[in-house]
Amino acid sequence: MLMTITWGLLALVVMLGFWGVLVYNRLVQSRNRIANAFAQIDVQLKRRHDLVPNLVEVARGYLKHEAATLEAVIKARGAAQSATDAARAHPVDAASIGALAVAESGLLGSLGRLMAVAENYPDLKADATMHQLSEELASTENRLGFARQAYNDQVLEFNDEATQFPALIVARLLAFTPAAMLQATQGDEERAAPQVRF
């Protein structure tokens, strides 16, 4: 009788161990999918960040009296690049994703102001390079929207797995914390890509 109970308990421990390993592996795979989805966002953010200096240089020739606007764009780009680097290192960390969203919101706001100022300069509006860069920026914003949606889908999947019982037990024991969704920006007026009409 004691031997049967011992074997039964041993079998239960082995089954729980296998279950724990399966849950752990699913959580790791899900977390890795989040990192992969963030890598797709990172590609588009890099593309956006690379376009900004070109936009500023083209605009600089026309906007000699708007140096503050141009400097604000460059400063916002630097902050966004720093936040992207931090988020790239920790794509599941809520704080780094939140900081990235704030920095990118600032960059979009300054780009929007640049585009609004550019509306007052007909020669700049007619510049072919500015037109091409603006088109590339709009295309990048569309791609970024799709990449953000894929990232958020992976975050939702991970968070669902990590917060549902009984997998919640393994997630808590092994410090799998919920990941943060990446929001476009905070305000509705900032949700749209910079409006470019050249």
C-alpha positions in Angstrom: 0.0 0.0 0.0 2.8 2.4 0.9 4.6 1.5 -2.3 1.5 2.3 -4.4 1.1 5.7 -2.7 4.8 6.4 -3.3 4.6 5.4 -7.0 1.4 7.5 -7.4 3.0 10.6 -5.8 6.1 10.1 -8.0 4.0 9.8 -11.1 2.1 13.0 -10.1 5.4 14.9 -9.5 6.8 13.7 -12.9 3.5 14.8 -14.6 3.6 18.2 -12.9 7.2 18.6 -13.9 6.4 17.8 -17.6 3.5 20.1 -17.5 5.7 22.9 -16.0 8.3 22.4 -18.7 5.6 22.6 -21.4 4.1 25.8 -20.0 7.6 27.3 -19.6 8.5 26.5 -23.2 5.2 28.0 -24.5 5.8 31.2 -22.5 9.4 31.5 -23.8 8.2 30.9 -27.4 5.5 33.6 -27.0 8.0 36.0 -25.5 10.3 35.4 -28.4 7.5 36.1 -30.9 7.1 39.5 -29.1 10.8 40.2 -29.7 10.5 39.2 -33.3 7.4 41.4 -33.8 9.3 44.3 -32.2 12.1 43.7 -34.6 9.7 44.4 -37.4 8.7 47.7 -35.7 12.4 48.5 -35.2 13.0 48.2 -38.9 10.3 50.7 -39.7 11.3 53.1 -36.9 14.9 53.0 -38.2 13.5 53.9 -41.7 11.5 56.8 -40.2 14.5 58.0 -38.2 16.7 57.8 -41.3 14.3 59.9 -43.3 14.1 62.7 -40.8 17.6 64.2 -41.4 17.0 64.2 -45.1 13.7 66.0 -44.6 15.3 68.5 -42.4 18.2 69.2 -44.8 15.9 69.7 -47.7 13.7 72.0 -45.6 16.7 73.9 -44.1 17.4 75.5 -47.5 13.9 77.0 -47.6 13.1 77.5 -44.0 16.0 79.8 -42.9 13.7 81.6 -40.5 12.4 78.4 -38.9 15.5 77.1 -37.3 13.7 76.3 -34.0 11.3 74.0 -35.8 14.1 72.2 -37.5 16.1 71.8 -34.3 13.0 70.5 -32.5 12.7 67.8 -35.1 16.3 66.8 -34.8 16.1 66.8 -31.0 12.9 64.6 -31.1 14.6 62.2 -33.5 17.5 61.8 -31.1 15.2 61.1 -28.2 13.2 58.6 -30.3 16.4 56.8 -31.4 17.5 56.5 -27.7 14.1 55.2 -26.7 14.2 52.7 -29.6 17.6 51.4 -28.5 16.3 50.8 -25.0 13.1 49.1 -26.3 15.2 47.0 -28.6 17.2 45.7 -25.7 14.0 44.9 -23.7 11.0 44.5 -26.0 8.8 43.0 -23.3 9.5 45.6 -20.7 6.5 47.9 -20.1 8.7 50.9 -19.1 10.9 50.8 -22.2 7.8 50.4 -24.5 6.1 53.2 -22.7 9.1 55.5 -23.1 9.3 54.5 -26.8 5.7 55.5 -27.3 6.2 58.9 -25.7 9.4 59.6 -27.7 7.8 58.6 -31.0 4.8 60.7 -30.2 7.1 63.7 -29.7 8.8 63.0 -33.0 5.5 62.7 -34.8 4.4 66.0 -33.2 7.5 67.8 -34.3 7.3 66.3 -37.8 3.7 67.5 -38.0 4.7 71.0 -37.0 7.5 70.9 -39.7 4.9 69.9 -42.3 2.6 72.6 -41.2 5.3 75.2 -41.5 6.3 73.8 -44.9 2.8 74.5 -46.2 3.7 78.2 -46.0 6.6 77.9 -48.4 5.5 77.2 -52.0 9.1 76.5 -53.2 9.5 73.8 -50.6 6.2 72.3 -51.4 7.3 72.1 -55.1 10.7 70.5 -54.3 10.8 67.0 -55.8 13.1 65.7 -53.1 10.8 66.9 -50.4 7.9 65.4 -52.2 9.7 62.0 -52.5 10.8 62.0 -48.8 7.3 62.9 -47.7 5.9 60.0 -49.7 8.4 57.6 -48.2 7.5 58.9 -44.7 3.8 58.3 -45.3 4.6 54.8 -46.6 6.7 54.1 -43.5 3.9 55.2 -41.3 1.6 52.7 -42.9 4.1 49.9 -42.5 4.7 50.9 -38.9 0.9 50.6 -38.2 0.9 47.1 -39.5 4.0 46.1 -37.6 2.5 47.7 -34.4 -0.6 45.6 -34.8 1.4 42.4 -35.2 3.4 43.3 -32.1 0.3 44.0 -30.1 -1.3 40.7 -31.2 1.8 38.8 -29.9 1.7 40.8 -26.7 -2.0 39.9 -26.2 -1.3 36.2 -26.8 1.6 36.2 -24.3 -0.4 38.1 -21.7 -3.3 35.7 -22.1 -1.0 32.7 -21.6 0.8 34.2 -18.7 -2.3 35.3 -16.8 -4.6 32.4 -17.2 -4.8 29.6 -14.6 -3.0 27.1 -14.3 -0.2 28.5 -16.5 -0.3 31.6 -14.2 1.4 29.5 -11.5 4.4 28.8 -13.7 4.5 32.3 -15.0 4.6 33.8 -11.5 7.1 31.3 -10.2 9.5 32.1 -13.1 8.9 35.9 -13.2 7.1 36.1 -16.6 5.5 39.5 -16.2 2.8 40.9 -18.6 4.2 42.8 -21.6 3.0 46.2 -22.6 1.0 47.0 -25.7 2.6 49.6 -28.0 0.1 52.5 -28.5 0.3 54.8 -31.5 0.2 57.9 -29.3 -1.9 59.3 -26.5 -4.1 61.9 -28.3 -6.5 61.3 -31.2 -5.1 64.3 -33.0 -1.7 62.7 -32.9 -2.8 59.2 -34.1 -2.6 60.1 -37.7 0.6 60.1 -39.7 2.0 63.5 -40.4 -0.1 65.0 -43.1 1.9 65.7 -46.2 0.4 67.6 -49.1 3.0 68.4 -51.8 
